[in-house]
Amino acid sequence: LRTLGAAMAPIVGDDRKLIEALASAENLAASPIAAASVEAVQKFQEHLRRTFRESRRSVSLEQLDEIVARSLLEERQYQRRTLLGCRFIRGLLTTPGTRESVPCYLPDTLSSELPLATSFRARVLAEVHLRLAPYESSRFALRPVTLGRVLDF
């Protein structure tokens, strides 16, 4: 939410609706709700994107999303969760041929060792847990013991 707002700020111009939406986003990002409610942040991001699309800026929403995604990746701003007494990076594991994904919680200490990619092929040996967070759609969650990247040559 902060990165989306920061990317939008220089191109807002004098659009009152967009200025107000950005101010509200800044307020939400500064509140404890942002850290506690993934759903609230996602809904507000959707609101910001919709407001931006309606404003007809010279930069498309797709271009803006690309800027935001690249910035988040380069800064290693992964989704993080505190579970099982530790801080984890939340990823999603999808097996070939399926659309359903299972949350995969990697130790936060690996943040600087992960490849700078939004997705990659991997082999995982993991502990299987029942759902660790109430908002997850999968009934299970994985805590990898070993993670190996699959390279295609």
Disulfide bonds with the S-S distance in Angstrom:
none
